[in-house]
Amino acid sequence: MPSRSPAAHSHWRDAKLGDGGRVGCRNCGGAPVEGFVDNATYLLVFSGITDGLYRQRGSHDLFYGLALLTGCLLSFIVIALQRKVATAADRPHEYAGRMNHLMDNDSSNWISFITRQVHVFIKKGVAIHYLLIFTLAGGLPLFLRLAAFGSNLTWVLALYFNRRFFGRQHIAGIEKTIKNAA
């Protein structure tokens, strides 16, 4: 295997694991397995960043790291529940297209409009590039803070769009699922 930077290796490994998820789960499109691998990878990367900054700079960065990890976990849960509401059980891979379509049709709402315009720049696939740029520029603490804000904004917006697009009956179903899980 040729020599790669850690960021390039992480991206390569993530792509290969995602390919494995798609192949290993042919009847479900690979989305659940691929999503789990993506989420686990990001939790590990963010945990490592938090640990490294904590050791290097002290406990102040621990707060932002914990906020980031909490926001990520909440985002994963809320979006997984939203995916169940937004798509048929046999077509979870249609989630992104469905949400994009709903936001496009709702572009008169400023939250839908801004989210639709900005989300392309904050997808998981480009996060590794931002991480590399911030690391090379010495801005990893700023990356941690922005990522913590973004991860928490993600789950809040997902709840907002659940209510806006899928109505109260679906929210009641999500609340019931959460209560049963607890």
N, C-alpha and C positions, 0 to 999 in steps of 0.2 A: 504494500500500500504506500503510495507516495506521501511525502511529508506534507502535513496540513497544519494550518493554524488551529488552535482550540475551537474558535468560532466556526470555522469551516468544517471541522470534524464533527462538531455537535450538530450542525445543519445536515451533514451527510448522514449521520446516525439517525437523526429524526426522520429524514426522508426514507431511509431503508426500513425503519421500524414501522412507519406508516404504510409502506408498500406491503410489509408482512401482514399488517392488520387487514388491508384490503384483500390480500390473497387468502388469508386464514379465515375470513368471514364472508365468503362469496354470497351467501344467501341474504346477508344484511347490508351489503355494500361496503363493509369494513368500517363504517362510520363509528360504531361504538368502540371498537378496539383501537382504531386510529385516534379517536378523540381521547381515550384514556391514556394512550402513550404520549400524545402531545401534552396533555395536562400534567402528567407525571414528570415529563421532561422539564417543563417550565417551572414546576414546583421545586425540582432539584436544582435547577440553575439559579432561581431566585433565593433558595435557601443558602446556596454557596456564596452568592453575592452578599447576602446579609451577614453570614458568618465571617467572611473576609473583611468586610467593612467594619464590623463590630470589633474584630481583633486589631484592625489597623487604626481605627478612629474612635472607638469607645461606644458606650451604650446608646448615644443619641441615634445612631443609625439603626440600632436594634428596633426602636419604635417603628421606623419607616419600613423595615424589613418585615416585621410582624403585621403591620397594616397591609403590606403588599401580599403576603401569604394569605391573610384572612380574606382580602378582596378577591384573590384568585380562587380560593375555595368557594366562596359565595357565588362568584361568577360562574364557575363550573356547574354548581348545583342548579342555580336559577336558569342558566341557559339549557341545561339538560332537560329540565322540566318544561321550559318553553319549547324546546324541540319536539317534545311529545304532543304539545298542544297545536303547534304550527304545522306539523306534517303527519302524514299517515304512518303508522307503526312500521310498515314495510318499505317506507321511502324516507328515512331520516336524512339522507344525503341531499334532499331538496330544501332543507331548512334555510340555507343562506340565500338561495334564489327567491324563496317565498318571502323572507324578511325584507330583502332588497325591493321586491315588487311592492310590498305593503308600504314601505317608506317612500318609494317613488310616488305612489298614488296619494300619499298623505303629505306631499311636499309643501302644501300651504301651511302646515304646522311647522314652526321654526325648529323645534327639537328634531322632528323627523328629517327635515331638510339638512340641518347641520350634521346630524349623525350620519346620514347617507353620504354626504360629501367628504367627511373626515375618516370614516371607518376604513377606507381603502389604505390609508397611511398607518393604521395601527393594527393591522391584522397580524396574527401570530407569525406568518411567514416572513414578515419584514422585521420583526422584533429582534432577531439575531443580528441583523445588520445595524440596527440602532445601538444594540449592546456593544458591538465592535467599535462603532464610531465614538460613542461616549467613553469607552475604555481607552482607546488610543488618544483621545483628547483630554484625558484625566478627569472626565466628568461622571464617573461611576456613581458618586453620591447623588448628583442631580438626576441621573437615570433612575436610581432607586426611588427618589421622591416622586418623579413623574409617573413611574410605573405604579407606585402605591396609589396615587390619585386616580390614574386611569383604570386600575383594576376595580376599585370601589365604585367609580362612576359607571363601569360596565354593568355591574349587577343592579345598580339603581336604575339605569336606563332599561335594562331587560325587564325589570318589574313594571316600569312605566309603560313599555310597549306591550307587555302582557295585558295590562288593563286597557290600553287604548285599542289594540287590535283584536283581542280575543274576548273581551267583555267580562262581566262579573261571574258568570257561571264557570268559566275556566279558572279564574282566580280562586274560587271556592274549591275546585278540584285540586289545585296546587296546594292550597292551605291544608286540605285533608291529607294529601300525600306527605307533606312535611310533618304534620302531627302524628301520622302513623309511623313515620321513620324515627321520631323522637321517643 
